[in-house]
């Protein structure tokens, strides 16, 4: 099971943290939780969907725990200067992803989760609702609120949206 699904789970969990040691722990937590929950798998949907739901829950729990610690990440001023000085297409993709990840860390976990699923993983409203256990209406409302909050973060940081 681990060999077959490790790459996909690792890719999903990388969206929840950029810290390599925490990332490894989250991937391990997903597989431990999957193994201990195997008896509840009913095979109504593909195994990968069930695993995606578990990994989403593990990542969301991590974000909620981290938000209770109240650590506000910061972006070095040199990075902001680089973003402001270059055209969006010429910005290093890794650096842009790091900045986006840092900005998203300032959002509440629910907002981060809906933005990650809808726009980073490109999930539909229906898929996002299934993975989170929310209604489709809640997904739409939460996505709209989260986009507004992220836009305000960009505006207060001096970036143009």
C-alpha positions in Angstrom: 0.0 0.0 0.0 2.8 2.4 0.9 4.9 1.8 -2.2 1.9 2.1 -4.4 0.5 5.4 -3.0 3.5 7.1 -1.4 4.2 9.6 -4.2 0.7 10.9 -4.3 0.4 11.2 -0.6 3.8 12.9 -0.3 2.8 15.4 -3.0 -0.5 16.2 -1.2 1.2 16.5 2.2 3.8 18.9 0.7 1.0 21.3 0.2 0.3 21.3 3.9 3.9 22.0 5.0 7.3 22.9 3.4 9.2 21.6 6.5 10.8 18.3 5.4 10.7 16.7 8.9 7.1 17.6 9.5 6.3 16.5 5.9 7.7 13.1 6.6 5.7 12.8 9.8 2.5 13.8 8.0 3.0 11.2 5.3 3.7 8.6 8.0 0.5 9.7 9.9 -1.6 9.3 6.7 -0.4 5.7 6.3 -0.8 4.8 9.9 -4.3 6.2 10.0 -5.1 4.5 6.7 -3.8 1.1 8.0 -5.7 1.4 11.3 -8.9 2.4 9.4 -8.8 -0.3 6.8 -11.7 -2.2 8.4 -13.9 0.9 7.7 -13.1 1.0 4.0 -16.3 -0.1 2.1 -15.0 0.1 -1.5 -17.9 2.3 -2.6 -15.4 4.6 -4.2 -11.8 4.0 -5.4 -9.2 3.4 -2.7 -7.4 6.6 -3.9 -10.4 8.7 -3.0 -10.6 7.3 0.4 -6.9 7.8 0.9 -7.2 11.4 -0.3 -9.9 12.0 2.3 -7.7 10.7 5.0 -4.7 12.7 3.9 -6.8 15.9 3.7 -8.0 15.2 7.3 -4.5 14.6 8.6 -3.2 17.8 6.9 -6.2 19.9 8.1 -5.6 18.6 11.7 -2.0 19.7 11.4 -3.0 23.2 10.3 -5.5 23.5 13.1 -2.9 22.4 15.7 -0.3 24.8 14.2 -2.8 27.7 14.2 -3.4 27.2 17.9 0.4 27.8 18.4 0.0 31.3 16.9 3.2 31.4 15.0 3.0 34.0 12.3 5.4 33.3 9.5 7.2 36.2 7.9 8.6 36.7 4.4 12.0 38.3 4.2 11.9 41.8 2.7 14.4 40.8 0.0 11.8 38.3 -1.3 9.1 41.0 -1.4 11.6 43.3 -3.2 12.2 40.5 -5.8 8.5 40.0 -6.3 7.9 43.7 -6.9 10.9 44.1 -9.2 10.1 41.4 -11.7 7.4 40.4 -14.1 5.2 37.6 -12.8 6.2 35.2 -15.5 9.9 35.6 -14.8 9.7 35.0 -11.0 11.3 31.7 -9.9 8.4 29.2 -9.5 9.9 27.8 -6.3 10.3 31.2 -4.7 6.7 32.2 -5.8 5.4 29.0 -4.3 7.2 29.7 -1.1 5.8 33.2 -0.9 2.3 31.9 -1.6 2.7 29.2 1.0 3.9 31.7 3.6 1.0 34.0 2.9 -1.5 31.2 3.1 0.0 30.2 6.5 -1.4 33.5 7.8 -5.0 32.4 6.9 -7.2 30.3 9.2 -7.0 26.5 8.5 -10.5 26.4 6.9 -9.5 29.1 4.4 -6.2 27.4 3.6 -7.9 24.1 3.1 -10.5 25.3 0.7 -8.0 27.4 -1.3 -5.6 24.4 -1.5 -8.3 22.0 -2.7 -10.1 24.3 -5.1 -7.2 26.2 -6.7 -3.9 24.4 -6.0 -5.3 20.8 -6.5 -7.9 22.1 -8.9 -10.7 20.2 -7.3 -14.3 20.8 -8.2 -16.8 22.1 -5.7 -18.3 18.6 -5.4 -14.9 17.0 -4.9 -14.0 19.6 -2.3 -17.3 19.1 -0.4 -16.7 15.3 -0.4 -13.1 15.6 0.9 -14.0 18.1 3.6 -17.5 16.9 4.6 -18.9 20.3 3.9 -21.9 21.1 1.8 -21.3 22.5 -1.7 -22.8 25.8 -0.6 -20.3 26.0 2.3 -17.5 25.2 -0.1 -18.5 28.1 -2.3 -18.9 30.6 0.6 -15.7 29.5 2.2 -13.8 29.8 -1.1 -15.1 33.3 -1.6 -14.2 34.4 1.9 -10.8 32.8 1.7 -10.0 34.5 -1.6 -11.0 37.8 -0.1 -8.8 37.3 2.9 -5.8 36.3 0.7 -6.4 39.3 -1.5 -6.3 41.6 1.6 -3.0 39.9 2.7 -1.5 40.7 -0.7 -2.7 44.3 -0.6 -1.4 44.9 2.9 1.9 43.4 2.0 2.3 45.9 -0.9 1.8 43.5 -3.7 -0.7 44.1 -6.5 -3.3 41.6 -7.2 
